C-alpha cells in the first residue's frame, strides 16, 4: 500500500461513515437499537449454553491479555436499516465496543432473516484485522458451520479467528483458550484504501444519487475522529464501562471504542 493510501485510510473510513449517515433516512436513525447484555448477545436464541460459555471464555481471555474487546450479537433482522453494514456501524457506535483510548473493538453480527453475517472492526484494530483477514475468518471459520445450521459453532469460530490475529499482534499465546487463524489467512497489506470492493461500490452509488461534487470533500475531513456520527445513531448513549449493561459479575459494559465502517460481510 502506498504511503498516501496508508495515511488517508482513517480519513476515507470517516468519510464513508458520514456518507452512510447521510444516506440513512431519519426514521431509521431514530430506530431503537438493542442494548448489550454481555459479551454474547443472542437475541434470536440460536447459541447453546455450551457454545456461549466457550465464546465468552475466548473473549475474556483476549480482553485480559490485550485489552481488546469482542462482542457477539444475533438479531432476527437488520431492518429497518438498508444493509447489515449500516446496521453494524450504528450498533457499533451505540455499544462502543473496545477501549476508548485505542478503539480496540470488534463485533460479530448475525442477521437471521437476511442470512447475512458481518464483522465490524474498530479503528484501532483495522491494521490487525484488514478486510482480507476478516473475510477469511468468515469464509473459513464461520460460514461452513452456518451452512449446516450450527450457529453457535460458527460464532465461536469467528471469535476464535479474531482472537488468533489479535493474539499474534500482541505477541501473546491464547491457543489454549481457542485462539486460531484461518489456514488460508488473508491480505494483511495492499488493501484498497476504500477497504473493500463493496464499500467502494457503495460510495460510488451514493455519489451518483447525491452528487459527487457535494460529497467528495467529506472524504478528507475528520481524520481519525472517533464517534463520527455525533448523536446520529445514539452515540451519546454508548457504553463507558461504568454503565453496568450486563447482569453478570464479569461484564460491566464496554469501553467506548469508535468505529468507522471497517470490516467485511457475507451472505450464506
Secondary structure, DSSP 8 states (H G I E B T S, - for coil): --HHHHHHHHHHHHHHHHHHHHHS-HHHHTS------SSEEESS--S-HHHHHHHHHHHHHHHHHH--EEEEEEES--TTSSSHHHHHHHHHHHH--SBTTTT-EEEEEEETTTTEEEEEEEGGGTTTS-HHHHHHHIIIIIHHHHHTT-HHHHHHHHHHHHHHHHHHHHT---GGGT----SS----S---TTSSHHHHHHHHHHHHHH-HHHHGGGGGSSTT-SSTTTTTTSGGG---SSS---SSTT-----B--EEEEEEEEE-
